[in-house]
Amino acid sequence: MTISFENKVVIVTGAANGLGRNHALEFARRGACVLVNDFGGARDGTGGSSAAAEVVVDEIAELGGEAMSNGADVSDREQVDAMVKQVMDEWGHIDILVNNAGILRDRSFGKMSGEDWDAAVAVHLTGSANCSMAVWNVMKEQNYGRIVMTTSTSGIYGNFGQANYGAAKTGVWGLMNTLHIEGMKNNIRVNCISPTAATRMTEDLMDAAVLSHLKPEWVTPAVLYLASENAPSRNILLAGAGGYTVAKLMEAEGIFLGEEDRTPENIANRWDEITNMNGAVEFTAGSDHVAKMVKKAIDAS
């Protein structure tokens, strides 16, 4: 089965370079109309120019595709709303959103400024929310939508010097979880991609030998699958160097303590049991965990 995006309209943020550029080009090759969004700033989010996004639009035109550029700063809600209006005025619908825009302000936590924190969270987390919010009701009304968030192993597992980036990237995971639940009845499927790729965001974080295995175009097939008509929902798909895998949050069975035994000492004494992952399960809503704990209490009463 060939995955096609004929008659689909796609917004890709941060699409002037690296991963976003590759995503935009491949969507276009497979028939989509593409809004190439990029603020055009430096890696740390400073500056701005629409020139790079316009180059990608030209590349898509050379492929015989249809595209427009947009220079909205995704952290600015008014600019994002104007971007969505531009798409609706031109094409009349929005089927896919890829939240790819990002910046880096790497510093150890003790040296990080409040501005460094705010800038990273504004682009990665608030930017993803702004764009998703702007297209959400469009997707609900047409009873179809695919949203791909971009998370990171820095958010899933942590990484030195990236407290701001990692926290924001974990945030989009949480956003995915809730949008999955709220979008199910309207055929809106929401997933996260966690890419490892050689881009200007990573060029000085890894050596050349490692980067040679991490071409951005090898992440794009995973993004296109998550944006396809038969996509799953509520997944974190990690992609890099030709490898593809999923990460999940699992909950241990844990223990139940009687009312008189609910002390920090008993938690300490039974820590090995609490952290035993044999029989761990994945919950798909916060209410699942609550139901589990209440059932334990009822069963013990």
C-alpha positions in Angstrom: 0.0 0.0 0.0 1.4 3.4 -1.0 0.8 6.2 1.4 -0.4 9.3 -0.5 -1.2 12.8 0.5 -3.2 13.8 -2.6 -5.8 16.4 -1.8 -4.3 16.9 1.7 -3.2 20.2 3.1 -0.2 20.2 5.5 1.4 22.8 7.8 5.0 22.1 8.7 6.5 24.5 11.2 10.2 25.2 11.3 10.3 23.9 7.7 13.1 26.0 6.2 16.0 23.7 7.2 16.9 20.3 8.4 14.0 18.0 9.5 11.2 20.4 8.7 12.5 21.0 5.2 12.7 17.2 4.5 9.2 16.7 5.9 7.8 19.5 3.7 9.5 18.2 0.5 8.3 14.6 1.0 4.7 15.6 1.7 4.8 17.6 -1.5 6.3 14.7 -3.5 3.4 12.6 -2.3 0.8 15.1 -3.4 0.1 17.4 -0.5 -0.3 21.2 -0.6 2.3 22.5 1.9 2.4 25.6 4.1 6.2 26.0 4.8 6.4 27.9 8.0 9.6 29.3 9.4 10.4 32.3 11.5 13.9 32.3 9.9 15.8 32.9 13.2 19.1 31.6 14.3 19.4 28.3 16.3 18.8 30.2 19.5 15.6 31.9 18.1 17.1 35.3 17.5 16.8 37.2 14.3 14.3 36.3 11.6 14.0 36.1 7.8 11.5 34.5 5.4 14.1 33.9 2.7 14.9 30.3 3.7 11.2 29.2 3.7 10.7 30.8 0.3 13.6 28.6 -1.0 11.7 25.5 0.1 8.6 26.7 -1.6 10.6 27.1 -4.8 12.0 23.6 -4.4 8.4 22.3 -4.1 7.4 24.2 -7.1 10.2 22.6 -9.1 8.8 19.2 -8.0 5.5 20.2 -9.5 3.9 20.7 -6.1 2.0 23.5 -4.5 3.2 25.4 -1.5 3.2 28.8 0.3 5.6 30.3 2.8 4.8 31.9 6.1 7.1 33.6 8.6 4.9 33.3 11.8 6.6 33.0 15.1 4.8 30.0 16.6 5.1 31.4 20.1 2.9 34.3 19.0 -0.7 33.3 19.0 -1.9 36.1 16.7 0.7 35.3 14.1 -0.3 31.6 14.2 -4.0 32.5 13.8 -3.1 34.6 10.8 -1.1 31.7 9.4 -4.0 29.3 9.7 -6.3 31.9 8.0 -3.8 32.2 5.1 -4.1 28.4 4.6 -7.9 28.4 4.9 -8.2 31.3 2.5 -6.0 29.5 -0.1 -7.0 25.9 0.2 -10.1 25.7 2.4 -9.1 22.9 4.7 -6.2 21.7 6.9 -5.6 18.0 7.3 -2.2 17.7 8.9 -0.1 19.7 11.3 3.6 18.9 12.0 4.8 20.8 15.0 8.5 20.9 14.2 9.7 24.4 15.0 12.4 24.6 17.7 15.3 26.4 19.2 18.1 25.6 21.6 19.3 27.6 24.6 21.5 25.0 26.2 23.1 25.7 29.6 23.5 23.9 32.8 20.6 24.7 35.1 22.7 26.7 37.5 23.8 29.0 34.7 20.4 29.2 32.9 18.6 32.5 32.9 14.9 32.9 33.1 14.9 34.2 29.5 16.7 31.0 28.3 13.9 29.0 30.0 11.1 31.1 28.7 12.4 31.2 25.1 12.7 27.4 24.8 9.3 26.7 26.4 7.6 29.4 24.3 8.7 27.8 21.0 8.6 24.1 21.8 5.6 23.8 24.1 3.5 26.9 23.8 4.3 27.0 20.1 3.0 23.5 19.6 -0.1 24.3 21.6 -0.7 27.5 19.7 -0.5 25.8 16.3 -2.6 22.8 17.5 -5.2 25.1 19.0 -5.5 27.2 15.8 -6.2 24.1 13.6 -8.2 22.1 16.2 -11.7 23.3 15.4 -11.0 23.2 11.7 -10.1 19.5 12.1 -13.1 18.8 14.3 -15.6 20.4 11.8 -14.2 18.3 8.9 -14.0 15.2 11.1 -10.4 14.6 10.1 -7.0 15.6 11.4 -3.5 14.4 12.0 -1.1 16.2 14.4 2.5 15.2 14.9 4.3 16.7 17.8 8.1 16.7 18.0 9.4 15.5 21.3 13.0 14.4 22.2 15.0 11.9 24.1 16.1 14.9 26.2 12.5 15.1 27.4 11.9 11.3 27.6 15.1 10.5 29.4 16.9 13.8 30.2 20.1 15.3 28.9 22.7 17.5 30.6 22.4 21.2 29.9 18.9 20.9 28.5 16.5 21.4 31.4 14.5 24.0 29.5 14.4 22.0 26.2 13.7 18.7 27.9 10.9 20.1 30.1 9.2 21.6 27.0 9.7 18.4 25.0 8.1 16.3 27.9 5.3 18.9 27.8 4.4 18.1 24.2 4.1 14.5 25.2 1.5 15.4 27.8 -0.3 17.6 25.3 -0.4 14.6 22.9 -2.0 12.4 25.6 -4.9 14.8 26.2 -5.5 15.8 22.6 -5.6 12.1 21.7 -8.5 11.6 24.1 -10.3 14.8 23.1 -9.8 14.1 19.3 -10.9 10.5 19.1 -14.6 11.1 18.4 -13.6 13.5 15.5 -11.0 11.2 13.8 -8.1 13.4 15.0 -5.1 11.3 15.7 -2.2 12.8 17.6 1.3 11.4 17.9 4.9 12.4 18.8 8.0 11.9 16.8 11.3 11.8 18.7 14.0 12.4 16.0 17.7 11.9 16.2 19.2 13.7 13.2 22.2 15.7 12.0 20.8 19.3 11.8 22.0 22.7 12.8 20.4 22.0 16.2 22.8 19.0 16.7 25.8 19.8 14.6 28.0 20.8 17.5 26.6 18.2 20.0 27.9 15.1 18.2 31.1 14.3 16.3 31.2 13.9 12.5 31.4 10.1 12.5 28.1 9.9 14.5 26.4 12.6 12.5 27.1 10.8 9.2 24.7 8.1 10.3 21.9 10.5 11.2 20.6 12.0 8.0 17.4 14.0 8.6 15.7 12.3 5.6 15.6 9.0 7.5 13.3 10.5 10.2 10.8 11.8 7.6 9.3 8.4 6.8 8.2 8.0 10.4 6.6 11.5 10.4 4.7 10.7 7.2 3.4 7.5 8.6 2.1 9.2 11.8 0.4 11.8 9.5 -1.2 9.2 7.2 -4.8 8.3 6.9 -4.3 4.9 8.7 -2.0 6.4 11.4 -2.2 5.1 15.0 -2.7 7.6 17.8 -1.0 8.4 21.1 2.4 7.0 20.3 6.0 8.3 20.8 7.9 7.0 17.7 11.7 7.4 17.9 13.5 7.6 14.6 17.2 8.0 13.8 20.0 6.3 11.8 17.5 4.0 10.1 16.1 2.7 13.4 12.5 3.0 14.5 11.0 2.2 17.9 8.4 3.4 20.4 8.7 4.6 24.0 5.9 4.1 26.5 5.2 5.2 30.1 4.5 2.0 32.1 3.2 1.8 35.6 4.2 -0.9 38.1 1.6 -2.9 40.0 2.9 -1.3 43.3 1.6 -2.1 46.8 -1.3 -1.2 49.0 -0.7 -0.1 52.6 -3.4 -0.2 55.3 -4.2 3.0 57.0 -2.0 2.5 60.0 0.9 1.4 57.8 1.0 4.5 55.5 4.4 5.8 56.8 7.5 6.9 55.0 9.4 4.1 56.8 7.1 1.4 55.3 7.5 3.0 51.8 11.3 2.8 52.3 11.2 -0.8 53.5 9.1 -1.9 50.6 10.7 0.2 47.9 11.9 -2.9 45.9 8.3 -4.0 45.7 7.0 -0.6 44.7 9.5 -0.3 41.9 9.2 -3.9 40.6 8.1 -3.6 37.0 7.0 -7.2 36.5 3.5 -7.0 35.2 3.7 -3.3 34.5 0.9 -1.9 32.4 0.4 1.2 30.2 -2.6 3.4 31.0 -4.2 5.6 28.4 -5.9 8.1 30.7 -5.3 9.6 34.2 -8.6 8.1 35.3 -7.2 4.6 34.8 -4.6 5.1 37.5 -7.2 6.6 39.9 -9.5 3.6 39.2 -6.7 1.2 40.0 -5.9 2.8 43.3 -9.5 3.1 44.4 -10.1 -0.6 43.5 -7.1 -1.5 45.7 -8.6 0.5 48.6 -12.1 -1.1 48.1 -10.7 -4.6 47.9 -8.8 -4.1 51.1 -11.7 -2.7 53.0 
